[in-house]
Amino acid sequence: MHKIKSSLVSYQKHKMPTETDPLIQTEEGTDEKRRSIKWKHITILPAMFFTFVGGGIFGFIINEWTQNKIQNERFPNMTTKNNFEACNNTNHSDPVYINYKAVQQDSSIWLLYYSIAQHIPMFLVNIVLTGYTDTYGRKFLFVLATFGACAKYCVITVVIHFNASLWYATAMQAFDGFLGSSFALFAVSFSFVADITHKDNHRVLGVVIIDALLISTGIFSSLLSGYFIETLKYGFFNTAVISSSICLLGFFLIILFLPETLDKSKRQPPKSLFGTMKNMIQFYVSEDFKGKRLIYLLLLASLFFAVSRTHIEILYFLGQPFCWGPSKIGVFTMTRLALLGVIGLGSLRLLQIFLSNEAIAVLSTVSLAASFMIEAFAKTNLLIYMVPVAGIFSFLMTPMIRGMMSTMTEPDKQGAMFSGIATIEVLSSISASLSFNKIYADTYSFMNGFVFLVMAGFYVIDFALLMAVYLLKKCKKNNYTKSELQNCENCTMNNCQCRANLHRESIKLSVL
């Protein structure tokens, strides 16, 4: 018995797949190992960087310009100076303060309109577009989504110049949504990474690098927006021209240099709209995925409850008790994102030595909930800067979930899987926009940070879901380990056949 156990341990050490082995053991495994990431694949990094830096700057512009336009139209005598004096006013019966509060509430409603106009078509389109990348390749969606983003920024720049109606800006949000928008770019970027990586930890690291790149674009865009608008006094229009130009640079990099990564030999045959949608939901309902469906569902649900703080946070800082301008908002956002990107990404390899991917995701939910709790009650600049400190690992949750789902999925189904992720994230964003903007408008008068308490509650739910994934995977792993030992103890066949049986069991374990 002791010799059998020793033999099993030795075999597992030298023969069983580990996190560094290919996920799918096929006859093409040897060829895939020889494949390496080429320099042309790296084009995705500068292309996405310029696209999202331009879009990030524009995000600050549209929010702040909307508030400024509403203020000028409703209260033409209310200057920027009056606005900040009203923000610091503790006399809530003062007419200037009442006007200021009305501007805040109206701004929140218009941001809600923007979000609905963009996200509803984005939800419908992403169900189909991202899935089609398994059939037609990845590049067409890169081109389509970046074109929609650049067109939106260019047209809204003209709207800002002529001080036209906010409804034109709303219409361009819808146009961008119909071409896939940012969530299509997220999904196709992660499919791109899945195409060029063939080891579990490498794939997770690739997904994290893309997310870290997006974090870095947030750092630059938050810093540059305040610097251009307030410090250099370029104003909204000139800054919009700059941000549109940066986005166009990313668009041309994609057209000219970004390669196609899904070989024609690995593409799925064309399917109907119904067939494409069926491919997207098969992970959660099909008998072919029995044994993994529950894990897929739990991970997808955790993405639904992963909410963003960006748009509400800008309004929060413009209002009481901080009354910050664009520069201060930019510096804070830069600080928070820098800590998330540098320490979050830098700590990943160290954390993976001691913790599983599931445990790292659970740790991230704790970090997120703590940061939202602090933000809800912060009244001073010192305390608000504790938000990024508490949320230092918050960056890791979403990329870890994406990476885990990708490593469970076969190469020719990556687009369909990420299509499901994009769809649920769009649905989450729509729900969050509808609820959080309304909550902020309704609770602003008695606790302007109340909305962050609600967000913290969502990450408590995420904590429970990811703990379930962690325990479920641990349970399955233990069950398979016992099964392997029993198989070896009862093995009456020759050693070669016994090892073959154990190898099949180990493949199941590596996928789970």
LINDAPE-V23641 format. One record per run of one state. SS is the DSSP state (a for helix, b for strand, c for the rest). FROM is the first residue (numbers start at 1). TO is the last residue. If there is no record, write none. Layout:
ss->SS from->FROM to->TO
ss->SS from->FROM to->TO
This chain:
ss->c from->1 to->1
ss->a from->2 to->14
ss->c from->15 to->28
ss->a from->29 to->34
ss->c from->35 to->38
ss->a from->39 to->74
ss->c from->75 to->79
ss->a from->80 to->87
ss->c from->88 to->94
ss->a from->95 to->136
ss->c from->137 to->138
ss->a from->139 to->161
ss->c from->162 to->165
ss->a from->166 to->178
ss->c from->179 to->180
ss->a from->181 to->196
ss->c from->197 to->199
ss->a from->200 to->231
ss->c from->232 to->234
ss->a from->235 to->257
ss->c from->258 to->263
ss->a from->264 to->266
ss->c from->267 to->272
ss->a from->273 to->285
ss->c from->286 to->286
ss->a from->287 to->289
ss->c from->290 to->292
ss->a from->293 to->304
ss->c from->305 to->309
ss->a from->310 to->318
ss->c from->319 to->325
ss->a from->326 to->354
ss->c from->355 to->356
ss->a from->357 to->377
ss->c from->378 to->380
ss->a from->381 to->384
ss->c from->385 to->386
ss->a from->387 to->390
ss->c from->391 to->395
ss->a from->396 to->407
ss->c from->408 to->410
ss->a from->411 to->443
ss->c from->444 to->449
ss->a from->450 to->489
ss->c from->490 to->494
ss->a from->495 to->511
ss->c from->512 to->512
